[in-house]
Amino acid sequence: MKKLLIINQNSPVVPPLTDLLKQNSEIDVHAYSGDLESADEYAKVLPETDLLFIAVGPNDADLYLESLFEAVDEVQPPIADIVMLSYAGVDDELTGSVDYDGVKDQEEFIKQQRYAIKIVDESEIPYSIIRMGQLKDNQVADYELFNEGTKMPVSTVSPQAVAKLAYEMLIEQKLINHSVGIIDQQPMGGR
């Protein structure tokens, strides 16, 4: 059995992901409930962690990941894969502008997200980054992906679609060491 630790800051993606994970008897899901800036508290729950799902932000993700990876360096858990949620736009890939809920300073937000991703990258643990369009609860589970460096339209994505992709990355080991943008699948000719 693999231990999956979820670091969550009220992400609407976590409930549908947890529902998918409950169907898999090989995964033991643990949700972190401590201080997001406390390396000591992370260190208490990291032992025996095989998989890590990170859903923090939009603001201060860099601070939370600094503390998390300080604990990872100290504890040295057997993490085989990390999946982290981020936001479309961190790679200058959007064809238009977007405003994310709770983000007042767009430039600072992008810097924080980029630094958080850099922290994950420099851990040298296999990882995947999901760059989400604006979350909109429309129950769509089909999605379109955009590789890093590829232009991506400004669009919405459902928490269910992001959860489905995160599950495929964590459990089916798809798209390891990739950063992909995700939006809801558009009907043919829908753009």
C-alpha atoms as one frame of an Amber mdcrd trajectory, in Angstrom:
protein
   0.000   0.000   0.000   1.228   3.490  -0.863   0.822   6.493   1.414  -0.414
   9.618  -0.362  -0.123  12.891   1.523  -2.388  15.721   0.362  -1.288  19.274
   1.178  -4.487  21.260   0.626  -5.510  24.866   1.098  -9.257  24.623   0.402
  -8.841  23.529  -3.219 -12.101  22.450  -4.883 -10.032  19.816  -6.729  -9.327
  17.786  -3.577 -12.871  16.419  -2.896 -13.303  14.829  -6.359  -9.690  13.574
  -6.234 -10.306  12.025  -2.818 -13.441  10.328  -4.197 -11.365   8.771  -6.999
  -8.623   7.694  -4.589 -11.114   5.993  -2.231 -11.878   3.547  -5.056  -8.256
   2.352  -5.032  -7.454  -0.031  -2.178  -3.706   0.327  -2.860  -3.640   3.985
  -1.736  -3.714   5.166   1.878  -4.770   8.838   1.751  -3.644  11.283   4.440
  -4.677  14.936   4.493  -2.263  17.397   6.076  -4.055  19.654   8.552  -1.169
  21.576  10.136   0.344  25.003   9.616   1.269  25.412   5.942   4.426  27.341
   6.916   5.712  24.894   9.562   8.521  22.563   8.517   8.279  20.902  11.942
   4.601  20.029  11.439   5.238  18.716   7.923   8.081  16.585   9.294   5.630
  14.793  11.614   3.460  13.521   8.727   6.059  12.945   5.998   7.573   9.622
   7.142   6.543   6.724   4.891   5.032   9.123   2.301   5.229   7.638  -1.202
   3.152  10.191  -3.132   2.588  13.899  -2.580  -0.274  16.014  -3.922   0.113
  19.770  -3.424  -2.862  22.123  -3.808  -1.930  25.422  -2.164  -2.412  29.006
  -3.182  -3.093  30.973  -5.173  -1.113  33.260  -2.849   2.019  32.378  -0.826
   2.571  28.983  -2.470   6.306  29.716  -2.463   6.376  30.152   1.330   4.425
  26.939   1.921   6.653  24.925  -0.411   9.846  26.271   1.161   8.660  24.930
   4.526   7.415  21.653   3.036  10.680  20.922   1.234  12.758  21.906   4.258
  10.910  19.060   6.015  11.324  16.726   3.009  15.100  17.332   3.093  15.169
  16.591   6.811  12.902  13.509   6.844  13.924  12.012   3.470  10.605  10.200
   2.893  10.457   7.669   0.026   8.461  10.025  -2.234   8.284   8.555  -5.734
   6.092  11.215  -7.326   4.757  14.722  -6.672   1.781  16.331  -8.385   1.377
  20.067  -7.846  -1.458  22.339  -8.882  -0.527  25.706 -10.318  -2.231  28.167
 -12.604  -2.340  28.803 -16.332  -0.251  31.839 -17.115   2.866  30.980 -15.118
   4.674  30.128 -18.360   3.367  33.134 -20.310   1.370  30.633 -22.349  -2.076
  32.250 -22.282  -3.442  33.926 -25.395  -5.309  36.469 -23.238  -5.392  37.822
 -19.712  -7.037  36.193 -16.713  -7.906  37.229 -13.176  -7.817  34.532 -10.499
 -10.006  34.729  -7.394  -8.127  36.110  -4.414  -5.212  37.469  -6.452  -4.704
  41.203  -6.078  -1.150  41.525  -7.430  -0.899  39.474 -10.641   2.850  40.013
 -11.079   3.669  38.906  -7.518   1.311  35.922  -7.852   3.147  34.724 -10.982
   6.539  35.115  -9.240   5.326  33.108  -6.242   3.952  30.331  -8.446   7.137
  30.149 -10.514   9.299  29.963  -7.396   7.072  27.249  -5.890   7.453  25.208
  -9.098  11.223  25.769  -9.001  11.344  24.388  -5.443   9.560  21.209  -6.602
  11.836  20.929  -9.645  15.011  21.321  -7.602  13.948  18.573  -5.176  15.019
  16.081  -7.879  11.926  13.983  -7.088   9.824  12.999 -10.126   6.949  15.464
 -10.426   4.143  16.796 -12.580   2.709  20.315 -12.631  -0.924  20.978 -13.552
  -1.441  24.558 -14.767  -5.176  25.079 -14.338  -7.411  27.448 -16.214 -10.009
  29.247 -14.088 -11.835  26.693 -11.961 -15.549  26.499 -12.686 -17.775  23.792
 -11.264 -19.513  22.646 -14.428 -19.178  18.869 -13.880 -17.116  18.376 -17.062
 -14.649  15.511 -16.702 -13.105  15.614 -20.189 -10.191  17.941 -20.684  -7.654
  19.315 -23.137  -3.952  19.502 -22.279  -1.319  21.973 -23.416   2.365  21.109
 -23.109   4.799  23.557 -21.607   5.812  26.131 -24.216   2.542  25.754 -26.144
   0.072  28.646 -26.400  -3.136  28.014 -24.463  -6.528  29.791 -24.630  -8.011
  31.494 -21.594 -10.741  29.101 -20.508 -12.297  27.351 -17.561 -11.715  23.894
 -16.156 -13.814  21.872 -13.754 -12.404  20.538 -10.479 -13.509  17.071 -11.675
 -11.354  17.305 -14.807  -8.314  18.429 -12.797  -8.918  15.639 -10.266  -9.117
  13.056 -13.068  -5.777  14.250 -14.501  -4.146  14.354 -11.036  -5.304  10.780
 -10.405  -3.858   9.626 -13.740  -0.553  11.311 -12.880  -0.321   9.963  -9.316
  -1.704   6.458  -9.751  -1.163   5.629 -13.420   2.194   7.481 -13.556   1.210
   9.531 -16.606   3.085  12.676 -17.660   5.889  12.384 -15.100   8.258  15.377
 -15.236   5.790  17.373 -17.330   4.082  20.696 -16.819   0.721  20.733 -18.580
  -2.003  23.314 -18.938  -5.559  22.033 -18.580  -8.927  23.378 -19.678 -12.303
  21.753 -20.204 -12.628  19.981 -23.511 -14.361  22.263 -25.962 -17.070  21.020
 -28.310 -15.902  20.793 -31.919 -15.735  24.317 -33.283 -16.395  25.647 -29.762
 -13.682  28.302 -29.761
